[in-house]
Amino acid sequence: MITESWRRSQGYGVGIDDLRPPYTCDLDAESRLLRAARPVLDRVEKELSDSPMSVILTDAKAWVIARRAGDRVLERKLDGIQLAPGFSYAEEYVGTNGIGSAIEAGRSFHVFGGEHFSGTLRRFSCAGAPIRNPATGQLVGIIDVTCQRSDATLLMNALVQEAARDIEQRMLDLAGESERVLLNEFLATRHRKGKAILTISNDVVITNAAAAEMLDPSDHVLIREQVVELTSSGHDALGLATLSRGQDVTLRCRPVIVSSRPAGAVVEISRRDEGRKLQAPARPFVPGPGLKGRSPVFRNVCSEVEEHCRQRSWLLISGEPGVGKLALAQAAHRCCSASARLVVLDAVDLDRYDQDQRRRLRTNVRECGTVVIRHIDRLSPVMVRDLAELVDSLEELTGGPWIAATSDKPAAVDADLMRRFSATVTVPPLRHRVDDIAELVPELLRRLAGGGRVSCGLAAMRVLQRALWPNNVTELEETLRATLERRRVGEITPRDLPESCQAVTRRVLTNWEALERDAIVSALNESDGDKVQAASMLGISRATIYRKIKLYGISV
């Protein structure tokens, strides 16, 4: 990505030794983005108070709209390179950097020292992450962390990605409850392949690209009247309408209820002349007992997997062992094509197949609705070739199966095979979505207790939330199974829990702290426990790593 950015910078004619970002005073000081970002900026600034780092917010065109830097020396140096409110750090003006390059790449971007195109910027390191409108997916800004090259750390990338997600959630929270629910409903349906989707209420109309292209302004009034009539009963309904251009369409309306009151409706519009049969509404996405959770990061993962299943776009689901990758693919299949057959293949078993078994596999797979390939990174070179041929043959089928694969190590997947998957979704580890444990535990207890009346007390729940869970949901389930051997009824207390899950910290860690702890543990493992070497790898002082080891209860 750095090489591609340098090529773009050369194409823009950016000078290596001449840094001249443009300036404007015409910035919206009360934009929705800035209002949503302020509490997040405050939090990040506080977290970085003992580090010589700055946090920067820009709009979608790389114009800096806010900067926080607690270190005065760093602030003066940032002023010297004009990384300040009002200036643009787009690639076309300053070359490769964490802000402009993140916009060009459409994803988080980390630029370390000499990777900057401009020689003036090579004394610094930065990491930027895109902020997207939760309703439309459109880029609205970048959040960036910048420091001097000597103070750079691997955690910068994780920090900006976490902050970007928080700002996006804040943008949702700024809307009223009804608007927020309508936005979530729209997000869950907007990418249905070839469908025009419209979410409508008394005050808000949200459309995807297909609906915007199909409808004229006068059609909105017509559809609003139709929707009010169709949803008056409070149930899903079908209706017919003729648009201003003379098109006959079918309206599939699903009312949205908030606090027992109608808030609006989600409308799927299809042309009647396409000759498509009306289908029953899709089943709701129900992740299952091992996949409960309301955290934004988990909801986003569920939504992405469901979307790829509906579009039949092939997907690689990655994540640590035990996070529920297979269960997530199975849940998406139940939601989108429950009547079709689902086949789960394991890479270890596939390598044992003889020629006849592989031939039968090709036939069986063509008749499936969904095929999940587990541990795809463990395929032998021979099976990789066979699978690639199978994939090529399936691409020629109309209405072929949805292919999903799971992997603990996506970097180990064969590159040629990897290109056949349209996207990768990473399921976050349990320790990075601690709030979801409060939903997972009751669900798992109901399943494991077999009708026994047992619940988890608040004190025991806090212990579970502080545990590390290296094997994620699988380990949590085993822990609760062991707990039920000690207590079958009543309220579970900390004494009932196995000794292995007792907390190593005195409080529940934030997502950022959990990421920091994991990075420190990883560095200590790589350096065989050498704290000085680990601190150097992370770009922090020896005193800081000793303090963090004690704070997080890390056993070296």
N, C-alpha and C positions, 0 to 999 in steps of 0.2 A: 504493500500500500504506500510506503514511503517513496518507492521508486516512481510509482504512478503520480504521486503528488508533486515530485520534483519535475516530472515531465510537464505537468500542467503549469507549474510555476514558470518554467522556461517559456512555455507557449504564451503566457500572459506578459512576458517581458519583465518580470520582477528583477530588480537589481540586487545582486548578492550583498553589496556593501552600502546600498542606498535605501534606507527604510523610511517610506513616506506614506503612512496610512492616512486616508482622507478623514476629515472631521465634519460633523454636523451638530448643530444645537437643537435640531428639530426632532427630539425624542419624546415619546409619551411617558411621562413620569408616573402615570397611574394606569398603565396598561394592565389587562387581566393577567398577563404573564408575570409582571413584576409584583402584583398583589399576591398572586399565588406563591411566588418564589421567596418573598421576604422572610417568612418564618423559617424556611429551609436554609436560606442564606445565614440567618441568625444562628441556627443550630450548627451549621458547618463551621462558621466563624469561631464559635465557642469551642468546637472540637479541635480546631487547628490553632487555638490560642497559644499553645506552647511549641508550635512549629512555625518556621519562617516560610509560610505559604499564604497564597492569596486565593480567594474564590471569586470568579468573574461570571457575570450573566450577560448574554448577548441576545439580540433578536435573531430571526431566521436568516438575516442577511449579514450577520456577523458584526453589527453595530453594538458596541459595548454600552449596556444600559445600567450596570451596577458593578461595583468592585468593593471587596472587603479584604483588607490586609492589616493584620494586627502588628506586623513588624515594620517599623518606620524606615529602616534601611531598605527593605524590599520595596516599600511603597515608592521611595525616591527612584529606585532603579526601574520600576515599572513605568513611572512618569517619564523616565529617560527614553524608553522605547515606545512611548505613547500608547501603552496598553491601559487605557483609562476611558471613563464614560465619554461618549461622543465620537470616538475613533472606531474605524472599521478594521477588523482583522480577517477580512476575507482573503482567500488564497490569491486572488487576482491582484491584491495590493501588497501583501507581505510574504507571500509564498507559504510553504509548508508550516503549519502550526496546529495546535490542538483545537482551535476554534474553527477556522476556515476549512481545514482538512476534514473535520468531523462533519461539516455541512456537505462537502463534496462526496464523502464516502457514505453518508447516511447512517453512520454508526459511531460508536465511541472510537476515539483516536488518541494515541499516546505518542508524543514526540519528545525524544530525549536528546538534549544538548546538540551534538553535531548533526542530528537528523534534520534540523531546521535548514531550510533553503537559504535564508538570509543569514549572513555571517554575524550580524548584530544580535540575532536571537540565540546564537549557539551557546551563550552563557546560561541559558534557561532551559527548564524542562516543563512540559505542560501535558495535561490530559483533559479532553473535552468529551461530553456526551450529549446527544441530541435530546431535546424536549419536544414531545409531539402532542398535538391537540387530542385529548382522549376521545372526542366525538368523531373526528375525521381522519385521524392518523397523520395529519399534515404537520410538517416541521414548524415549530413556532419559536424555537430558540436553542441556545447552547449553554450548558453550565460547564465551567472550566476551572481547573486548579492549576496554578502556575507557581513555580519556585525557581530558585537558582539551581543550576545543574548539580551542584554538590549536595543539595538537600533533597533530591528526587527519591521517591520510594515507589515500590511496586503497588502500594495501596492506593495511589492516586486514581488509577482507572476504576477500581471498585468504588471509591468514594463518589466520583462524579456520576457513575451509573445509578448508585443508590439515591443520590440527591435528585437526579432527573426523574426517577420513578416517583419520588415523594412530591415533586412539583406537579407532575401530571395528576397525581391523586388529589392534590390541593386544588387544582383547576376544576376537578369534578366536585369537590366539596364546596367550592364557592357558589355553585349552582344550588337552587332550592332542591328539596327532597324529590319532588315530582320530576324536575328536569334531570336530576341525577339518575333516577330510575329509568327514565326514557332514554337517556344517553347510554346506559348500560344495556338496555334492550336493543338499541340500535347497533351498538358495537358487537353484540352477539349474533346479529343477522346480516350486517351490511355487506359481507363478502360472499354471500351465496352466489354461486357461479351463474352468470347470465341473468340474475334477477334484479329488478328495479325495486328498491326498498325505500320506504318513506315512513318516518316516525312523526306523528302529528299530535298536537295538543292545542289548547285554546291560544297559547302564546308562541309556541315553538313549532317549526317544521324543519326536520333534518332529512336530507336525501343522500343516497349514494350517487356515484357518477352516472349509473344507468338510469336512475329515476330523473336526475337533473336534465339529462339529454332527452328523455321521453316527454317531460311535462313542460307546458308553457305556463306563465304566471296565472292565466285564467283557469287552468286546470286545477290549481290548488283549491280554489273556492269550491269547485264542483266536487272534488274528492273529499274535502272537509265535510260537506253536507252529507255525502253518501256514507262516510265513516260514522258520523254521529247517529245516523239512522240504523246502520248495520250493527253497531256495538251497543245499542240501547239496552239489549237484553243482558249484557255483561258476559256474553259467550263469543267464541270464535264464530265468524260468519263469512260467507261468500257473497259477492255482489258483482253486478255488471255495470259498466259505464262506457260512454263514448267521449273521447277526448276532443279538444278543439281542432285537432288536425284530422278528425274523422276516424281515428283508430278505435276499434272496439277492444276493450280490455276487461280482464277479470281482476277483482279486488279481493284479496284474502286478508281479512282484518282480524287482528288479535288485540283485544283490549288490554290495557296496562292499568292495574289497580294499585293504588298507594294508600295505605292506612284505610282500607275498606272503601275507598272512594275512587271513581274513575279518573285517571290522570291523562289519558290519551290512548293512542293505539299505534301498533306497528302494522304497516300495510305492505303487502307484497303484490306488485302489479305485474301482470303478464298479458301479452297480446293474445287475443282469442284466435287470431288467424294462424298462430303457430301450430294449432292442432294438438297441443299437449293435453293429456288427461289431467284432471285435477287430482292431486294426491292428498292423502291425509296429512295433517300437520306433523312435523317431526317431533319425535319424543324429546322431552327435556334432557339436558346434559346432566347426568347424575354420576359424579366421579366414583362413588363407592366408599366403603368404610375406611380404606387405607389412604384416601385422597381428600379427606375433608379439609376445609380451610376457607377463610374469608380474606386472607391477606391479599393486597393488590397484586403482588408478584405471582402468587399462586393462581389467582383468578385469571390473570393475563395468560399464563401458561395453558390453563384449561381452555380458554377461549381460542388460543392459537391452534391447539391440537384439533378442536372441534371444527374450526374453520378449514383447516387443511383436509380433514376427512370429508367435509361437505363438497369441497372443490375437487376432491380426488387427486390432490397434489401430493406427491410422495414426500414423506417426512422422516427425518432422523430425530429420534427422541434421546437426548443424552442426559447424563446425571450420575451421581454416585450410586453405588449398590444400595438397594432397599428404598429408594425414593418413590417407587411406584410407576416406573416407565411403562411396563407392560399393562398394568391396570388402567393407566390413562388412555392408552391406545384402545383397549377393550371397551372402556366407557364411551369413547368417541364412536366406535362402531355401533354400540347399542343405541346411541342417540341418532345416528344418521342412517344406518342401514341394518336395523335389528333383524329383519326377516332374512337377510342374506347370510351366507355361511362365513364364519371366521376361522382362519387357520393360523396357528402359532408354530413357527419353525425355529429350532435352535441351531446356531451355527455348529455347535459341537456334534449334534446328531447328523446334520447335513453332510459333514465330512466322512461319515461312515456309510453313506448311501452308495449302492452299486449302480451300474448303468440302468438297469430296469427300474429301480426305485426313483432315479432321477427323471427318467422318461415319464413315469406315472405322476411324479410331482408336477411336471410341466402341464399335464392335462388337468390335474386337480386344481391347480392354482388359477387356471383360466376360468373356472366355474365358481370362484369364491367372490364374496363381497369385499373382504378385507384379508390381507396377509400381513402378519407381523413376524419379522425376522429378529430374533433375539441375539445379542452378543455378536453383531455383524462384524465387529473388529477382529473376531477370532477365526474368521473364515480362512481356509487354506488357499494358496494361489490357484489351485485347480478349481475349487468351488467358486472362487471369485469370478473366474472366466465363465463357468457354467451359469452362475447367477446373472452375470452381465448379459449373456445371450438371452436368458429368460426374460430379463427386464426389457431388452430391445424388442422381443416378440410381443410382450404385453402392451408396449407403447402403441402398437399398430391396432389394438383392439378398441372398438367403440364401447364405452361403458365398462371398461376393464376394472379389475379390483383396485382398491386403495392399498398402497404399499406403505407400511410403516416399519421402521427398524429401530432397535434400541442398542445403546452402547454406553459402557462406562468410560471408554477412552475414544472419543470421536476422532482424535488426531491419528489414531492407528488404523482407521478405515481406509481401504484401498482408494487411492485418489480417483481412478477411473470410475469406480463404483459410486464414489461420493458425488460425482458430478451429476448423477442421475436423480439425486434427491433435490427437490426444489428449495428446501430450507432445513434448518436445524433448530430445535427447541430444547432448551435446557431446563430440566426440572430442578428447582433449588433444593439444597439439602434442608433437613428438618431444623437444624440449628440456626438457619437463616430466616426461618419463618416461625419463630417461637410462639407467636400468638395463636397459630393454628393448632398447637398441641391441646389447647383447651377444648377444641371441637373434636379432635381426633380421639382423645381418651374416652369420652362417654360413648362414642360410636363403637370403638373397639371393645369396650367393656360389655356393651349390649350383645355383641356378637360372640364374645368369648365366654360370658357368664352363663349362657344357655338358659336364660329366664331367671337367673338368680338376681335378687335385689341388692345390688352393690353400686356404690357411687364413689367418686374420687373427691376427698376433702380438699379444701383450699390449700392447706399446708403441704399436702402430698403433691398437689398440682404444681406448686411453686418449685418443689424439688425436681419434678419431671421437666419443668421448663428450664431449669439451670443445667441439666445434664447435657453432655456433648453429642450423644447419639451418632457415633461414627458409622453405624449401619442403618441410620435413619428410621423410617417407619417400621421396617422389619424388626429392628432391635426394640423399638417401643412396644410392638405387639408381643414379643417374647418376654419383655419385662412385665407387662400386664398379665400375661399368662402365668408367670412365676408368682406374681402378687396374689392372684386368685387362689393359689394353693394355700396361702396363709389366711386369706379372708374371702369368704364366699358371699357374705351378706354384710350389710351396713356400710359405713363410710371408711374408705381407705385412708390410713394415716401414714406419715413418713416411716414409722416403724414397720409397716407392712411391706414396704418396697425393698427389693433386693439391694444388697450393699453396693453392687456395681454401678447403680445409677445415682448414688448420693452426689450432691453438688460439689463442684470444685471452686465455685465462686459464691459470694454471699448475696448476689442479686442476679436478676435476669439481665443478660446483656442485650444492648441494642444491636440491630443488624450490622451497623458499622463496626461495633466492638467485636462482634463475632467474626467478621471478615478480617479484622486486624489480628485477632487471636490466631486464626487459622494460618495467616501469612507468617506469623512468628513461629508457630509450631513447624510449618513447612521448612522455613529457613534453618531452624535448629536441627531438623532431621537431615537436611542436606549437608550441614556443617558438622555432623556427628556430635552435636551438643556444644560446639564451640560458640559461646555467646558473642565473643568479639567478632568472629567471622560472620555470624548470623546478623549482627547489627550492621556490619559493613554491607552485606548483601541487601538489606532492607533500606539502607540509607538513613539510619537513625544512630544516635549516640549509644555508647556502651551503658551509660547511666539510664537512658530511656528503656533499653531492652531489659535491664535488670528490674526496673520498676514495673514494666508491663508483665513480665513473668510472674512477679509477685501478685500483681493486680488480678490477673486471670487464673492464678493457681496452676500454672503450667508446670508439669513434672518433667524435668530434663533428665 
